[in-house]
């Protein structure tokens, strides 16, 4: 187990480094002079030079990457070019909104996806089972940002049922809840399909087990067999899926926040990119990538703990 953990952590660190190298490469591949884009065409050469030096863009790329990681190890992610506030402070202020959105979407997906999977098993072979299967596959295929755009057009612009942008009024829980509905639903929709299909597949494997046949022989109703006996065993693979997918849910939250102009990591990155505020972009990407990698590693270790075959496959 220790060897497996070391390999997974090493792979996670490698992914983190490669992502940041790719981000630095993207900075230099984007057309245009960063200082001119940030300050405007009327900025003087001296002002541009000072901004480039402040952003560290006058140094070789390899040196910028080394300095970035060296500073990051001490908790220094740099400073906002415009406000001069620490990037770590900006990220920590925005992160709670993103976590709230991601965890709300996960809760919605579980509350709807698990019962749908159970219903599909209880109605297996019927029209209801087929309909749930088709709908599940359909929603899985649609990206969350596409759902976000169309829900914004329908429920905010056309019907005016929900607010189009923002996170609601501060201190008003009802307003905040209304502003959370569309973003959370956009993320949760695809995961409802994933969870429903996983629950159904796992439960179908369990339904032929001896204890299920015994429960059925006692005349217990099908809903009780499914919910009390089969689900208890079949839910384990679903938990593994959710653990692995939590990082993906948070990534989706970043894109959805940008669509709804919702305060959070997504809006922070969008604003930073539009103003070429590279320290904020790099620091935010580093923290979100680290969170994603950490969640994935923790999920993999949990799965390996529950199922030693996973370690054997990785070792092979």
VOPAGU-2260 file (C-alpha; in pm, 1 decimal, decimal comma):
REM VOPAGU-2260
SITE   aa  ch    i         X         Y         Z
SITE  UNK   A    0       0,0       0,0       0,0
SITE  UNK   A    1     284,5     238,4      84,2
SITE  UNK   A    2     453,4     181,1    -252,0
SITE  UNK   A    3     124,4     243,6    -431,7
SITE  UNK   A    4      70,8     565,7    -234,4
SITE  UNK   A    5     421,3     689,6    -318,0
SITE  UNK   A    6     366,6     619,6    -689,1
SITE  UNK   A    7      32,4     800,6    -694,1
SITE  UNK   A    8     169,6    1103,1    -509,8
SITE  UNK   A    9     470,4    1114,3    -744,3
SITE  UNK   A   10     241,1    1099,5   -1047,2
SITE  UNK   A   11      26,2    1375,0    -898,3
SITE  UNK   A   12     326,8    1601,9    -847,4
SITE  UNK   A   13     438,3    1537,6   -1204,7
SITE  UNK   A   14      93,0    1635,7   -1333,5
SITE  UNK   A   15     107,2    1953,1   -1123,8
SITE  UNK   A   16     445,3    2052,5   -1269,9
SITE  UNK   A   17     337,0    1975,8   -1627,6
SITE  UNK   A   18      20,5    2185,1   -1590,7
SITE  UNK   A   19     216,5    2485,4   -1467,6
SITE  UNK   A   20     477,3    2449,2   -1744,2
SITE  UNK   A   21     193,2    2438,5   -1997,3
SITE  UNK   A   22      45,5    2753,2   -1842,5
SITE  UNK   A   23     375,9    2938,1   -1874,3
SITE  UNK   A   24     405,2    2823,9   -2235,5
SITE  UNK   A   25      53,1    2953,5   -2302,7
SITE  UNK   A   26     148,9    3294,0   -2163,1
SITE  UNK   A   27     413,9    3335,8   -2431,5
SITE  UNK   A   28     203,4    3184,9   -2709,6
SITE  UNK   A   29     -85,1    3428,6   -2660,5
SITE  UNK   A   30     -58,2    3703,1   -2925,1
SITE  UNK   A   31      17,9    4052,8   -2813,1
SITE  UNK   A   32     239,0    4224,5   -2559,9
SITE  UNK   A   33     104,0    4164,3   -2205,0
SITE  UNK   A   34     192,7    4515,5   -2091,7
SITE  UNK   A   35      22,0    4678,1   -2391,7
SITE  UNK   A   36    -292,3    4469,7   -2343,5
SITE  UNK   A   37    -302,3    4544,3   -1972,3
SITE  UNK   A   38    -215,9    4915,7   -1984,0
SITE  UNK   A   39    -356,1    5010,1   -2322,1
SITE  UNK   A   40    -187,6    5137,7   -2641,9
SITE  UNK   A   41    -122,4    5485,1   -2496,6
SITE  UNK   A   42     102,2    5359,3   -2214,6
SITE  UNK   A   43     457,5    5489,3   -2222,7
SITE  UNK   A   44     750,3    5251,3   -2285,1
SITE  UNK   A   45     879,2    5318,5   -1933,9
SITE  UNK   A   46     546,5    5221,8   -1776,1
SITE  UNK   A   47     535,4    4906,6   -1985,6
SITE  UNK   A   48     888,5    4816,8   -1881,7
SITE  UNK   A   49     807,1    4862,8   -1513,9
SITE  UNK   A   50     497,3    4642,0   -1544,4
SITE  UNK   A   51     688,7    4366,3   -1726,2
SITE  UNK   A   52     959,6    4373,5   -1457,3
SITE  UNK   A   53     696,2    4364,7   -1184,1
SITE  UNK   A   54     532,1    4061,8   -1343,9
SITE  UNK   A   55     871,0    3894,0   -1387,8
SITE  UNK   A   56     821,2    3851,3   -1761,7
SITE  UNK   A   57    1164,4    3992,2   -1840,5
SITE  UNK   A   58    1330,4    3676,5   -1709,7
SITE  UNK   A   59    1385,8    3349,9   -1904,9
SITE  UNK   A   60    1087,0    3117,3   -1896,7
SITE  UNK   A   61    1272,4    2838,2   -1716,7
SITE  UNK   A   62    1378,9    3081,8   -1446,2
SITE  UNK   A   63    1023,4    3209,1   -1402,8
SITE  UNK   A   64     898,9    2852,4   -1354,4
SITE  UNK   A   65    1171,2    2770,8   -1100,6
SITE  UNK   A   66    1107,2    3092,2    -907,7
SITE  UNK   A   67     733,9    3035,6    -913,0
SITE  UNK   A   68     760,2    2688,5    -756,6
SITE  UNK   A   69    1026,8    2800,8    -511,4
SITE  UNK   A   70     803,3    3081,5    -388,2
SITE  UNK   A   71     494,9    2859,9    -391,4
SITE  UNK   A   72     663,7    2615,2    -152,2
SITE  UNK   A   73     683,1    2899,9     101,4
SITE  UNK   A   74     320,3    3000,4      42,0
SITE  UNK   A   75     405,2    3300,2    -172,9
SITE  UNK   A   76     203,7    3288,4    -496,4
SITE  UNK   A   77     285,1    3643,8    -593,9
SITE  UNK   A   78      78,7    3961,5    -590,0
SITE  UNK   A   79    -208,2    4100,6    -791,5
SITE  UNK   A   80     -62,6    4336,2   -1049,8
SITE  UNK   A   81    -333,2    4597,3    -993,7
SITE  UNK   A   82    -434,0    4578,5    -627,5
SITE  UNK   A   83     -96,9    4450,8    -497,1
SITE  UNK   A   84    -286,6    4205,9    -274,4
SITE  UNK   A   85    -141,2    3856,0    -222,6
SITE  UNK   A   86    -274,6    3607,4    -477,3
SITE  UNK   A   87    -323,4    3351,4    -200,5
SITE  UNK   A   88    -560,1    3592,7     -23,0
SITE  UNK   A   89    -763,9    3649,8    -339,4
SITE  UNK   A   90    -792,9    3274,4    -400,8
SITE  UNK   A   91    -892,9    3199,0     -40,5
SITE  UNK   A   92   -1163,3    3466,0     -60,6
SITE  UNK   A   93   -1305,4    3319,8    -383,3
SITE  UNK   A   94   -1264,1    2948,9    -304,5
SITE  UNK   A   95   -1554,4    2913,2     -53,8
SITE  UNK   A   96   -1809,3    3018,4    -320,0
SITE  UNK   A   97   -1671,2    2760,2    -561,6
SITE  UNK   A   98   -1676,7    2489,5    -293,1
SITE  UNK   A   99   -2036,3    2574,6    -201,8
SITE  UNK   A  100   -2139,1    2550,3    -567,0
SITE  UNK   A  101   -1953,7    2222,5    -626,4
SITE  UNK   A  102   -2076,4    2051,4    -309,4
SITE  UNK   A  103   -2434,5    2167,1    -369,5
SITE  UNK   A  104   -2421,4    2022,4    -720,0
SITE  UNK   A  105   -2283,8    1695,5    -579,7
SITE  UNK   A  106   -2559,9    1675,4    -319,5
SITE  UNK   A  107   -2827,3    1735,9    -584,8
SITE  UNK   A  108   -2673,9    1470,8    -811,4
SITE  UNK   A  109   -2673,9    1213,4    -530,3
SITE  UNK   A  110   -3025,8    1294,7    -411,2
SITE  UNK   A  111   -3166,0    1247,9    -761,9
SITE  UNK   A  112   -2923,1    1001,8    -921,5
SITE  UNK   A  113   -2936,3     731,7    -652,5
SITE  UNK   A  114   -3319,9     707,6    -642,5
SITE  UNK   A  115   -3329,5     704,7   -1023,4
SITE  UNK   A  116   -3084,0     415,7   -1028,0
SITE  UNK   A  117   -3293,6     226,8    -773,1
SITE  UNK   A  118   -3613,0     295,2    -969,0
SITE  UNK   A  119   -3446,9     169,6   -1285,2
SITE  UNK   A  120   -3361,9    -158,1   -1111,0
SITE  UNK   A  121   -3711,2    -200,9    -967,9
SITE  UNK   A  122   -3861,1    -135,7   -1314,3
SITE  UNK   A  123   -3590,8    -322,9   -1506,9
SITE  UNK   A  124   -3695,2    -431,4   -1851,6
SITE  UNK   A  125   -3983,7    -183,1   -1863,2
SITE  UNK   A  126   -4036,5     143,3   -2048,3
SITE  UNK   A  127   -3943,5     337,3   -1735,0
SITE  UNK   A  128   -3608,1     158,9   -1717,8
SITE  UNK   A  129   -3539,2     232,8   -2083,6
SITE  UNK   A  130   -3642,2     597,3   -2045,1
SITE  UNK   A  131   -3413,7     647,7   -1745,3
SITE  UNK   A  132   -3128,3     486,6   -1938,8
SITE  UNK   A  133   -3176,2     706,9   -2244,0
SITE  UNK   A  134   -3209,6    1024,6   -2036,7
SITE  UNK   A  135   -2903,9     935,0   -1829,6
SITE  UNK   A  136   -2686,0     885,5   -2135,4
SITE  UNK   A  137   -2827,7    1201,6   -2290,7
SITE  UNK   A  138   -2746,8    1430,8   -1998,2
SITE  UNK   A  139   -2400,8    1277,9   -1958,9
SITE  UNK   A  140   -2319,2    1380,1   -2316,5
SITE  UNK   A  141   -2401,3    1750,0   -2263,2
SITE  UNK   A  142   -2118,7    1964,6   -2114,4
SITE  UNK   A  143   -2209,1    2159,0   -1802,7
SITE  UNK   A  144   -2124,3    2497,7   -1956,0
SITE  UNK   A  145   -2369,5    2428,8   -2242,7
SITE  UNK   A  146   -2642,8    2348,8   -1990,3
SITE  UNK   A  147   -2549,2    2667,7   -1805,0
SITE  UNK   A  148   -2583,1    2886,7   -2116,1
SITE  UNK   A  149   -2920,2    2745,8   -2221,8
SITE  UNK   A  150   -3063,3    2750,4   -1869,5
SITE  UNK   A  151   -2951,6    3112,3   -1840,9
SITE  UNK   A  152   -3131,4    3200,4   -2163,7
SITE  UNK   A  153   -3447,9    3012,2   -2066,3
SITE  UNK   A  154   -3498,3    3068,0   -1693,5
SITE  UNK   A  155   -3331,1    3407,4   -1651,9
SITE  UNK   A  156   -3369,4    3591,5   -1982,7
SITE  UNK   A  157   -3693,2    3448,3   -2126,0
SITE  UNK   A  158   -3899,1    3339,5   -1823,2
SITE  UNK   A  159   -3728,3    3566,7   -1568,1
SITE  UNK   A  160   -3776,9    3310,9   -1292,0
SITE  UNK   A  161   -3421,9    3320,3   -1160,7
SITE  UNK   A  162   -3142,3    3579,8   -1141,4
SITE  UNK   A  163   -2907,2    3578,7   -1437,2
SITE  UNK   A  164   -2580,2    3662,4   -1264,5
SITE  UNK   A  165   -2423,2    3695,1    -923,6
SITE  UNK   A  166   -2448,5    3499,6    -600,1
SITE  UNK   A  167   -2743,5    3679,5    -444,3
SITE  UNK   A  168   -2758,2    3956,3    -187,2
SITE  UNK   A  169   -2522,3    3931,1     108,6
SITE  UNK   A  170   -2704,3    3812,6     420,2
SITE  UNK   A  171   -3017,6    3711,4     228,5
SITE  UNK   A  172   -3024,3    3329,7     226,9
SITE  UNK   A  173   -3327,8    3311,0      -0,8
SITE  UNK   A  174   -3164,4    3537,0    -258,6
SITE  UNK   A  175   -2842,6    3334,6    -239,8
SITE  UNK   A  176   -3035,1    3008,3    -276,6
SITE  UNK   A  177   -3216,2    3137,7    -588,6
SITE  UNK   A  178   -2884,0    3243,0    -741,0
SITE  UNK   A  179   -2744,3    2895,1    -669,5
SITE  UNK   A  180   -3021,0    2699,3    -845,3
SITE  UNK   A  181   -2911,3    2729,8   -1209,1
SITE  UNK   A  182   -2534,3    2694,6   -1160,0
SITE  UNK   A  183   -2575,2    2390,9    -933,1
SITE  UNK   A  184   -2828,9    2229,2   -1167,6
SITE  UNK   A  185   -2600,7    2282,5   -1467,8
SITE  UNK   A  186   -2319,2    2093,5   -1296,3
SITE  UNK   A  187   -2539,5    1829,4   -1134,6
SITE  UNK   A  188   -2729,9    1729,3   -1448,8
SITE  UNK   A  189   -2454,9    1520,7   -1605,8
SITE  UNK   A  190   -2361,2    1363,7   -1273,7
SITE  UNK   A  191   -2720,4    1258,7   -1213,8
SITE  UNK   A  192   -2686,2    1045,2   -1526,4
SITE  UNK   A  193   -2347,0     905,3   -1417,6
SITE  UNK   A  194   -2470,7     813,0   -1071,2
SITE  UNK   A  195   -2798,6     663,6   -1195,5
SITE  UNK   A  196   -2616,0     438,6   -1441,3
SITE  UNK   A  197   -2354,5     337,3   -1183,1
SITE  UNK   A  198   -2615,5     254,4    -918,5
SITE  UNK   A  199   -2816,5      49,0   -1166,6
SITE  UNK   A  200   -2512,5    -144,0   -1293,9
SITE  UNK   A  201   -2381,6    -214,5    -943,9
SITE  UNK   A  202   -2721,3    -315,1    -814,0
SITE  UNK   A  203   -2789,3    -551,0   -1102,3
SITE  UNK   A  204   -2476,8    -743,5   -1002,2
SITE  UNK   A  205   -2602,7    -767,2    -644,8
SITE  UNK   A  206   -2961,2    -868,4    -721,1
SITE  UNK   A  207   -2858,7   -1229,1    -791,5
SITE  UNK   A  208   -2674,3   -1274,9    -461,3
SITE  UNK   A  209   -2799,9   -1541,2    -213,6
SITE  UNK   A  210   -2904,4   -1292,9      55,7
SITE  UNK   A  211   -3118,8   -1107,1    -197,1
SITE  UNK   A  212   -3288,5   -1429,4    -304,6
SITE  UNK   A  213   -3342,8   -1513,6      62,5
SITE  UNK   A  214   -3503,1   -1175,9     127,6
SITE  UNK   A  215   -3724,8   -1222,1    -176,1
SITE  UNK   A  216   -3830,0   -1569,4     -55,9
SITE  UNK   A  217   -3958,2   -1412,5     266,0
SITE  UNK   A  218   -4199,4   -1208,4      57,1
SITE  UNK   A  219   -4040,4    -870,6     113,7
SITE  UNK   A  220   -4151,9    -601,9    -133,0
SITE  UNK   A  221   -3912,6    -520,2    -414,0
SITE  UNK   A  222   -3862,1    -159,1    -302,9
SITE  UNK   A  223   -3749,9    -275,5      41,3
SITE  UNK   A  224   -3511,0    -535,1    -104,8
SITE  UNK   A  225   -3357,7    -273,7    -331,5
SITE  UNK   A  226   -3331,7      10,5     -80,2
SITE  UNK   A  227   -3240,6    -185,7     233,8
SITE  UNK   A  228   -3031,2    -478,7     111,6
SITE  UNK   A  229   -2905,9    -428,2    -244,0
SITE  UNK   A  230   -2825,1     -57,3    -221,2
SITE  UNK   A  231   -2612,0    -103,9      88,3
SITE  UNK   A  232   -2362,9    -311,2    -112,8
SITE  UNK   A  233   -2406,9    -148,5    -453,2
SITE  UNK   A  234   -2344,3     202,7    -320,4
SITE  UNK   A  235   -1969,9     135,8    -266,1
SITE  UNK   A  236   -1871,7     170,2    -636,2
SITE  UNK   A  237   -2086,1     483,2    -652,9
SITE  UNK   A  238   -1899,2     635,8    -360,0
SITE  UNK   A  239   -1573,8     561,0    -540,3
SITE  UNK   A  240   -1706,4     729,8    -856,6
SITE  UNK   A  241   -1814,5    1036,5    -661,1
SITE  UNK   A  242   -1480,3    1060,2    -481,0
SITE  UNK   A  243   -1287,9    1048,2    -808,3
SITE  UNK   A  244   -1534,8    1283,7    -975,7
SITE  UNK   A  245   -1533,8    1549,1    -703,3
SITE  UNK   A  246   -1230,9    1717,2    -857,9
SITE  UNK   A  247   -1407,1    1718,5   -1194,5
SITE  UNK   A  248   -1714,5    1873,8   -1032,9
SITE  UNK   A  249   -1504,6    2157,0    -890,9
SITE  UNK   A  250   -1345,6    2208,6   -1233,9
SITE  UNK   A  251   -1691,8    2233,4   -1388,0
SITE  UNK   A  252   -1785,9    2484,8   -1119,5
SITE  UNK   A  253   -1506,6    2714,1   -1238,6
SITE  UNK   A  254   -1648,8    2724,0   -1594,3
SITE  UNK   A  255   -2008,9    2759,6   -1477,8
SITE  UNK   A  256   -1914,1    3049,7   -1251,2
SITE  UNK   A  257   -1773,8    3230,6   -1552,6
SITE  UNK   A  258   -2105,3    3188,7   -1738,4
SITE  UNK   A  259   -2313,0    3324,1   -1448,3
SITE  UNK   A  260   -2056,0    3588,3   -1341,4
SITE  UNK   A  261   -2074,6    3428,4    -999,9
SITE  UNK   A  262   -1805,3    3533,5    -748,4
SITE  UNK   A  263   -1561,0    3248,6    -718,1
SITE  UNK   A  264   -1252,6    3095,2    -873,3
SITE  UNK   A  265   -1406,9    3102,0   -1222,3
SITE  UNK   A  266   -1470,6    3475,7   -1216,8
SITE  UNK   A  267   -1130,7    3538,4   -1060,9
SITE  UNK   A  268    -955,6    3353,0   -1344,6
SITE  UNK   A  269   -1173,5    3513,9   -1614,4
SITE  UNK   A  270   -1102,9    3866,3   -1487,6
SITE  UNK   A  271    -731,7    3790,7   -1453,1
SITE  UNK   A  272    -703,4    3650,5   -1806,3
SITE  UNK   A  273    -886,6    3947,7   -1958,1
SITE  UNK   A  274    -640,6    4191,2   -1795,3
SITE  UNK   A  275    -333,5    3968,3   -1843,2
SITE  UNK   A  276    -292,5    3952,9   -1465,2
SITE  UNK   A  277     -58,8    3654,6   -1486,7
SITE  UNK   A  278      32,7    3618,1   -1117,5
SITE  UNK   A  279    -337,0    3570,1   -1033,8
SITE  UNK   A  280    -384,5    3326,5   -1324,2
SITE  UNK   A  281     -82,2    3116,9   -1229,6
SITE  UNK   A  282    -155,7    3113,3    -857,2
SITE  UNK   A  283    -520,8    3023,8    -906,9
SITE  UNK   A  284    -443,2    2747,8   -1155,4
SITE  UNK   A  285    -180,9    2605,5    -918,8
SITE  UNK   A  286    -418,5    2590,8    -622,3
SITE  UNK   A  287    -708,5    2443,9    -821,7
SITE  UNK   A  288    -481,0    2187,1    -984,9
SITE  UNK   A  289    -339,6    2095,8    -643,9
SITE  UNK   A  290    -692,1    2051,5    -505,0
SITE  UNK   A  291    -793,4    1839,7    -804,3
SITE  UNK   A  292    -481,3    1621,1    -780,6
SITE  UNK   A  293    -515,5    1584,6    -401,7
SITE  UNK   A  294    -879,4    1475,5    -424,0
SITE  UNK   A  295    -797,3    1227,9    -701,3
SITE  UNK   A  296    -506,9    1079,3    -506,6
SITE  UNK   A  297    -716,6    1049,6    -189,1
SITE  UNK   A  298    -994,8     879,6    -386,8
SITE  UNK   A  299    -751,5     639,3    -552,6
SITE  UNK   A  300    -598,7     547,8    -217,8
SITE  UNK   A  301    -945,2     490,3     -70,8
SITE  UNK   A  302   -1040,6     265,6    -361,9
SITE  UNK   A  303    -710,3      78,0    -333,1
SITE  UNK   A  304    -773,3      30,1      37,5
SITE  UNK   A  305   -1117,0    -117,5     -30,8
SITE  UNK   A  306   -1010,1    -319,6    -336,0
SITE  UNK   A  307    -650,3    -453,9    -341,1
SITE  UNK   A  308    -692,6    -548,1    -708,9
SITE  UNK   A  309    -649,0    -180,5    -795,9
SITE  UNK   A  310    -300,3    -184,0    -645,9
SITE  UNK   A  311    -216,0    -497,8    -841,8
SITE  UNK   A  312    -323,1    -336,5   -1170,0
SITE  UNK   A  313    -114,9     -24,9   -1098,6
SITE  UNK   A  314     183,7    -239,9   -1000,1
SITE  UNK   A  315     150,6    -440,9   -1322,9
